Amino acid sequence: GVDISRLLGRTGNVTYDPGFANTASTKSAITFIDGDAGILRFRGYPIEQLAKQSTFLETAYLVIYGELPSAQQLSEWEDRIRRKTMLDERMREFFRMFPRRSHPMPVLASGLMMLSTFSFDSLNDTPEGIEKATERLLAKVPTLAAYGYKNSRGEAMLYPDNSLSYIENFLRMSFGYPTEPYEFNDEITRALDVLLILHADHEQNCSSSTVRLIGSSGANIYASIAGGVNALSGPLHGGANQAVLEMLEAIRASGISVKDYVQQVKDKKAGIKLMGFGHRIYKNYDPRAAIIKQHADAVLRLKEGRRDLLNLATELEQTALEDPYFQERKLYPNVDFYSGLIYEAMGFPKEMFTVLFAIGRLPGWIAQWREMRADPGRKIGRPRQVYVGEPERAYVPIEDRT
Ligand code: ACO
């Protein structure tokens, strides 16, 4: 019963669109999604082909620059990034300030802001500054993430080993020890590479929109991407992969049957959702979830003890897919449904899952920020509102208030 025209006063017409469900905030040439058909393409290339044939750094190049690199461009790009993985020695000290129990997402967001204070020559809007920031971010975010993890375990932080590939370097910095050689497992290295490819961009999701909105004010790329990390941390966005594993563990610990759990979700009384299910855009199987599922089997073979959780997830998926509640609402597994299980089998604790998502999404955030800044018609992001508060009233002196 609100008279909207009175509330709007002289502000003119606005569209009221909660959650921006129908409002395009930008034009973009980076990612195409057809949510009904379950299609995802980066710069026109289907995600299935990239997951099969590309590497994360090559996909990052594609997402950011719009074309697949030539062999020479790729090797120069990998080389430039490899040479920037080190952090200033004082930045390493910074990690020791955090309590060991701190969640690695705020540590990563703080690390990005700290990185900006060490990045004088890449804070400006010149093409050289933006290139430097792009390479520096891609190179240093895995180092920041691994240091946050090492700190949480009270273990020594390893220097990057730049003879290794991007993925190997990150795995060694996360799980290696200074005095022991780190043994790689090809299955794990490739699965992580694929998982990061799948996360590389997803058009105007909550964190990428946040990056664009912050950057639209003229704020630098580090500040904008730190904002993206914070947006990603929520359980309805990147935090869902952690929530899925917690849900699976809780189901197993309580001994409740899958059927009863799904019934509880449908009743809505307990206020629980089936985590890792449903998506604002996908009203069909999330194509990323289908690819991840193939790798889940391979990686979980290495960790037999956790196979029961994969079986539980498969049963949960099957039960939900056959249920009219989920069918009518077009709720299918999303990217997070199986990714946590794989990360766990690789040895990462639950708290690191969203950090891994952030490493994967970084090329997307960078590409979205650059596209936004390159747009000559760019405007500061400034949504409108529908005011529903009090009309004008006179100030009441404190002694007259009841
Ligand atoms: N479990 C049970 N019911 C659900 C779920 C779910 N996971 N998701 C949606 N629904 C129901 C809603 O309750 C609603 O039912 P109603 O029509 O009876 O009220 C209906 O489906 C429509 O859902 P909305 O919340 O309106 O859909 P929206 O597009 O706003 O939300 C979201 C999408 C946030 C992803 C939601 O599906 C959800 O919360 N899923 C669980 C969390 C999750 O997995 N998030 C990861 C998303 S992917 C990513 O960020 C990478």
Residues whose N, C-alpha, C, O or C-beta is under 5 A from the ligand:
A	BS01	ACO	P235 L236 H237 G238 A240 V265 K273 L274 M275 G276 F277 G278 H279 R280 R329 N334 V335 D336
